[in-house]
């Protein structure tokens, strides 16, 4: 049923807790069957992993778009508006098309039992089918094997680096997590693997063999070398079996890890049957932008330079800190950090404490069951790491304090998508936005 404003998108999501997780594909399968199997009306590229899957998906979509393929991109989470999740040819799905598709989903009997993410997935696939998408690049939400997106029959799949995250759902070891994420592999569909540690890599290769999915991976079938991280771009050389002469590529997303993400996206396209020509590879990678991934706003109007990054686990924070070091941004570096209670906040904060001058800990407006206690984190940092920090009651107060302390230095906002989303929307941080 539509809400009083006739907003079908709001009606679809307002009654569903964003954090609700219920394993199993029965509900999404029933809903998609009622909708006429929209996910079978386009080809798909399916991407899973712990860190980097959103950036990898964005790179792949950008190259496809440049080559003239009508491309859908489905990613999560969003930062400010659920509509960020649904893109066609690099822009948000037209509001009228989104409303029509949402009304169709709401009208299905099977929709009532679906979770937030299942409803979003059905909405994405319905929009893509009805808007004539040829190829959809789809990022998993949580895991892979039982993720709602795993109803796809992809042309190829990719797995980005794996680390410990969501252990209560995916397993207590990287091997167990790899097995869950490898559940997206399908018979005969190439499985492309990023730079993955040996134990989860072995687990993924076993899963691939079990379903007879041919494997290609960075470090074997494709190589990244000569990486240079500069302000505003990351340059690298890509060589693969299908591109033996190599390509010199550049992306506007800073960080060595982004060179790997872009390379994995190119390997995925080459193995999927949608290989971009050299020009589309260059232009697509160069113009790809992802909000909240080392998103930089230069100083201006008396405000210091700002960096937004949703790093929310130790591996992501390590990549962020490595990039901060390479770019040698103006000091002091003041970090506004708002994490979630179910994340490894100790490991994440311990890494950031080494690279920031001051940490301001705060609580984002996340669902109640996921809210952490920044005062407890402050006590832990002081006791276990000898690191002093400041606690502020909310993101707005933390950003205001951070801007004052940063002076002519740099303000970093990090720790979760909730924190970054709130901060980006604040008037005092207004500016040209990346990836919107």
C-alpha positions in Angstrom: 0.0 0.0 0.0 1.3 3.5 -0.9 1.8 6.0 1.9 -0.2 9.2 2.1 2.1 11.1 -0.2 1.9 8.4 -2.9 5.6 7.6 -2.5 5.9 3.9 -3.3 9.6 3.9 -2.7 9.1 5.2 0.9 6.2 2.9 1.4 8.3 -0.1 0.4 11.1 0.6 2.8 9.7 2.6 5.7 8.2 -0.4 7.5 11.3 -2.6 7.0 14.2 -2.4 9.5 17.3 -1.9 7.5 19.3 -4.2 9.8 17.0 -7.2 9.6 18.7 -10.3 8.3 17.0 -13.6 7.6 19.0 -16.3 5.8 17.5 -18.1 2.9 16.5 -17.5 -0.7 12.9 -18.7 -0.5 11.4 -15.3 0.0 13.3 -13.5 -2.7 12.7 -16.4 -5.1 8.9 -16.2 -4.4 8.9 -12.5 -4.9 10.8 -12.5 -8.2 8.6 -15.3 -9.5 5.6 -13.2 -8.8 7.2 -10.3 -10.6 7.9 -12.5 -13.7 11.6 -13.2 -13.1 13.0 -9.8 -14.0 16.5 -10.9 -13.1 16.5 -13.2 -16.2 16.0 -10.3 -18.6 19.6 -9.0 -18.5 23.1 -10.4 -18.2 24.7 -10.0 -14.8 28.2 -9.7 -13.3 28.1 -10.6 -9.6 30.7 -9.3 -7.1 31.3 -10.4 -3.4 34.1 -9.8 -0.9 34.8 -8.1 2.4 36.3 -4.8 1.2 36.4 -3.2 -2.2 33.4 -4.8 -3.9 31.6 -1.5 -4.3 34.5 0.1 -6.0 35.2 -2.9 -8.2 31.5 -2.9 -9.2 31.7 0.8 -10.0 34.8 0.4 -12.2 33.2 -2.5 -14.1 30.0 -0.6 -14.7 31.9 2.5 -15.8 33.8 0.6 -18.4 30.7 -1.1 -19.7 28.9 2.3 -20.0 31.7 3.8 -21.9 31.6 1.0 -24.4 27.9 1.7 -25.1 26.3 -1.1 -23.1 23.2 -0.1 -21.2 24.4 -0.9 -17.7 22.7 -1.2 -14.3 24.6 -0.9 -11.1 23.2 -2.2 -7.8 25.3 -1.5 -4.7 24.9 -1.0 -0.9 24.8 0.5 1.6 23.7 4.0 0.6 25.0 7.1 2.4 22.0 9.5 2.5 19.2 8.2 0.2 18.2 4.6 -0.7 17.9 5.8 -4.4 21.8 5.8 -4.5 21.6 2.0 -4.8 20.0 2.0 -8.2 21.9 3.4 -11.1 21.6 3.0 -14.9 24.4 4.3 -17.1 25.9 6.1 -14.1 22.9 8.1 -12.9 20.1 7.3 -10.5 17.1 5.5 -12.0 14.5 8.1 -13.0 12.1 8.8 -10.2 9.1 7.9 -12.2 10.5 4.5 -13.2 11.6 3.8 -9.6 8.1 4.6 -8.3 6.4 2.4 -10.9 8.7 -0.5 -10.1 8.3 0.0 -6.3 4.5 -0.1 -6.7 4.8 -3.3 -8.6 6.9 -4.9 -5.8 4.5 -3.6 -3.1 1.6 -5.2 -5.0 3.1 -8.7 -4.7 1.8 -10.9 -2.0 5.3 -12.3 -1.4 6.7 -8.8 -0.7 5.2 -8.7 2.8 7.5 -11.3 4.2 10.7 -9.9 2.6 13.5 -8.0 4.4 14.7 -4.5 3.5 17.5 -5.9 1.4 15.3 -8.4 -0.3 12.9 -5.7 -1.2 15.7 -3.5 -2.5 17.1 -6.3 -4.6 13.7 -7.1 -6.2 13.3 -3.3 -6.9 16.7 -3.1 -8.5 16.1 -6.1 -10.8 12.6 -4.9 -11.7 13.9 -1.4 -12.6 16.8 -2.9 -14.6 14.5 -5.2 -16.6 11.8 -2.6 -17.3 14.4 0.1 -18.3 16.1 -2.1 -20.8 19.4 -2.8 -19.0 21.6 -5.1 -21.0 24.2 -5.9 -18.2 23.7 -5.4 -14.5 26.7 -5.2 -12.2 25.5 -6.4 -8.8 27.3 -6.2 -5.5 26.2 -8.7 -2.8 25.0 -7.3 0.5 26.2 -9.8 3.1 28.1 -13.0 2.3 27.2 -14.6 -1.0 25.7 -18.1 -0.8 22.5 -17.0 1.0 22.6 -13.3 -0.1 19.4 -12.2 -1.8 21.4 -11.3 -4.9 22.4 -15.0 -5.4 19.3 -15.7 -7.5 21.3 -14.4 -10.5 22.7 -16.6 -13.2 25.8 -14.4 -13.9 28.0 -14.4 -16.9 31.0 -14.1 -14.5 31.7 -13.5 -10.8 34.4 -11.7 -8.8 35.6 -11.9 -5.2 37.5 -9.0 -3.7 39.9 -9.4 -0.6 38.5 -11.2 2.3 39.0 -10.4 6.0 37.1 -11.0 9.3 33.8 -9.2 9.2 30.2 -10.2 10.0 31.6 -13.2 11.8 28.4 -13.9 13.6 26.8 -14.6 10.2 29.6 -15.8 8.0 32.0 -17.7 10.2 34.8 -17.2 12.6 37.7 -17.7 10.1 38.6 -16.2 6.7 38.3 -19.7 5.2 34.7 -20.0 6.4 33.9 -16.5 5.2 35.4 -17.4 1.8 33.2 -20.4 1.5 30.1 -18.3 2.0 31.2 -15.6 -0.5 32.3 -18.3 -3.0 28.6 -19.4 -2.9 28.0 -17.0 -5.8 30.1 -19.1 -8.2 28.1 -20.8 -10.9 28.9 -23.7 -13.2 30.8 -22.6 -16.2 30.8 -18.9 -15.2 34.4 -17.5 -14.8 35.3 -16.8 -11.2 37.7 -13.8 -10.9 39.7 -13.5 -7.7 41.4 -10.4 -6.3 44.5 -10.3 -4.2 43.4 -12.7 -1.5 45.4 -14.3 1.3 46.4 -17.9 0.9 43.9 -19.6 3.3 40.7 -17.9 2.0 42.1 -18.2 -1.6 42.5 -22.0 -1.2 38.9 -22.2 0.1 37.6 -20.2 -2.8 39.4 -22.3 -5.4 37.9 -25.5 -3.8 34.4 -24.0 -4.1 35.1 -23.0 -7.7 36.3 -26.5 -8.6 33.2 -28.0 -6.9 30.9 -26.2 -9.3 33.3 -26.3 -12.3 33.8 -22.5 -12.5 37.0 -21.6 -14.2 39.2 -19.4 -12.0 41.3 -16.3 -13.0 43.1 -14.3 -10.4 45.2 -11.2 -9.9 48.8 -12.3 -9.4 48.5 -15.1 -11.9 46.3 -14.4 -15.0 46.6 -10.7 -14.5 49.2 -8.5 -12.9 49.3 -5.0 -11.4 52.6 -3.1 -11.3 54.2 0.3 -11.2 51.5 1.7 -8.9 51.8 5.5 -8.1 49.5 7.2 -5.7 49.2 10.9 -6.1 46.7 13.6 -5.1 43.7 13.0 -7.3 44.7 9.8 -9.0 46.3 6.4 -8.8 48.3 5.2 -11.8 49.2 1.6 -12.5 50.2 -0.9 -15.2 47.9 -3.8 -16.0 49.0 -6.9 -17.9 47.0 -10.1 -18.5 46.9 -13.1 -20.7 44.4 -11.3 -23.0 46.3 -8.0 -22.8 50.0 -9.2 -23.0 51.2 -5.7 -24.1 49.8 -4.2 -21.0 47.8 -1.0 -20.3 48.9 2.1 -18.4 45.8 3.1 -16.5 44.8 5.8 -14.0 41.8 6.2 -11.6 40.6 9.2 -9.7 40.1 7.0 -6.6 43.3 7.3 -4.4 45.0 4.2 -3.0 47.0 1.2 -4.0 44.0 -1.0 -3.2 42.0 0.9 -5.9 44.6 -0.2 -8.5 43.7 -3.8 -7.5 40.0 -3.1 -7.6 40.2 -1.5 -11.0 42.3 -4.4 -12.3 39.9 -7.0 -10.9 37.0 -5.2 -12.7 38.9 -5.3 -16.0 39.7 -9.0 -15.5 36.1 -9.6 -14.7 34.9 -7.9 -17.9 37.6 -9.7 -20.0 36.4 -13.1 -18.7 32.7 -12.3 -18.9 32.4 -11.9 -22.7 32.1 -8.1 -22.4 35.8 -7.1 -22.8 36.2 -3.3 -23.2 38.4 -1.9 -25.9 41.5 0.0 -24.7 39.8 3.4 -24.9 36.8 2.2 -22.8 39.1 0.6 -20.3 41.1 3.8 -19.9 38.1 6.2 -19.8 35.9 4.0 -17.7 38.5 3.5 -15.0 39.5 7.2 -15.1 36.0 8.5 -14.6 34.7 6.0 -12.0 33.8 7.7 -8.7 32.4 6.2 -5.5 31.0 8.3 -2.7 32.6 7.7 0.7 35.7 5.9 -0.6 38.6 8.3 0.1 36.3 11.1 -1.1 38.2 14.3 -0.9 36.9 17.8 -0.6 39.6 20.5 -0.9 39.9 23.3 1.6 37.7 26.4 0.9 35.7 29.0 2.6 37.8 28.9 5.7 37.2 25.1 6.0 40.1 22.6 6.0 40.4 19.8 3.5 38.1 16.9 4.2 38.3 13.2 3.5 35.3 10.9 3.8 35.9 7.1 3.9 33.5 4.4 5.2 36.4 2.2 6.5 34.7 0.0 9.1 37.1 -2.8 9.8 40.8 -3.2 10.4 41.7 -4.2 6.8 39.8 -1.2 5.3 41.3 1.2 7.9 44.8 -0.1 7.1 44.2 0.7 3.4 42.9 4.1 4.3 45.8 4.9 6.5 48.3 3.7 3.9 46.7 6.2 1.4 46.8 9.0 4.0 50.5 8.4 4.5 51.3 8.3 0.7 49.4 11.5 0.0 51.0 13.4 3.0 47.9 15.5 3.6 48.1 18.7 5.6 48.4 18.2 9.4 47.0 18.1 11.9 44.9 15.1 10.9 41.7 15.2 13.0 39.6 12.0 12.7 35.9 12.0 13.4 35.1 8.3 14.0 31.6 6.8 14.5 31.5 3.0 14.4 28.9 0.3 14.9 28.8 -2.1 17.9 29.0 -5.2 15.9 32.3 -4.3 14.2 35.9 -4.8 15.3 36.2 -1.3 16.6 39.2 -2.1 18.8 41.3 -3.3 15.8 40.0 -0.5 13.6 40.7 2.3 16.2 44.1 0.9 17.1 45.2 1.2 13.5 43.9 4.8 13.1 45.4 5.9 16.4 48.9 5.4 14.8 48.1 7.8 11.9 45.8 10.6 13.3 46.8 13.5 15.6 43.4 13.5 17.4 40.5 11.2 17.3 36.9 12.4 18.0 34.7 9.5 18.8 30.9 9.8 18.3 27.8 7.8 17.8 26.1 7.9 14.4 22.3 7.7 14.1 22.4 4.0 13.4 19.6 1.5 14.5 19.5 1.1 18.3 20.8 -2.5 18.2 24.0 -1.5 16.4 24.9 1.7 18.3 28.3 1.5 20.0 29.4 3.3 23.1 32.2 5.9 22.2 32.9 6.5 25.9 33.8 2.8 26.3 36.0 3.1 23.2 37.7 6.2 24.7 38.5 4.2 27.9 39.9 1.3 26.0 42.1 3.5 23.8 43.5 5.3 26.9 44.0 2.0 28.9 45.3 -0.3 26.2 46.9 2.0 23.6 47.9 5.0 25.7 45.9 7.2 23.2 43.8 10.1 24.2 40.6 11.0 22.4 37.5 13.2 22.6 33.9 12.0 22.8 31.1 14.0 21.2 27.4 13.2 21.5 26.6 13.1 17.8 28.2 13.5 14.4 27.2 17.2 14.0 29.0 18.1 17.2 32.0 15.9 16.4 32.4 17.6 13.0 32.1 21.1 14.4 34.8 20.3 17.0 36.9 18.6 14.3 36.8 21.6 12.0 38.0 23.8 14.8 40.8 21.5 15.8 41.9 20.8 12.2 42.5 24.5 11.4 44.5 24.5 8.2 45.0 20.7 8.4 42.7 17.8 7.4 39.4 16.5 8.7 38.8 12.8 8.2 35.3 11.4 8.7 35.3 7.6 8.9 34.1 4.4 10.7 30.8 3.6 9.0 28.5 4.5 6.1 26.1 6.0 8.7 28.8 8.4 10.0 29.9 9.4 6.5 26.4 9.9 5.3 25.5 12.2 8.2 28.6 14.2 7.8 28.3 14.7 4.1 24.9 16.2 4.6 26.0 18.8 7.1 25.9 22.4 5.8 29.4 23.2 7.0 30.8 20.4 4.8 28.8 21.3 1.7 30.7 21.2 -1.5 30.9 19.3 -4.8 30.0 15.7 -4.1 31.7 12.7 -5.6 29.6 9.8 -6.8 26.1 11.3 -6.3 
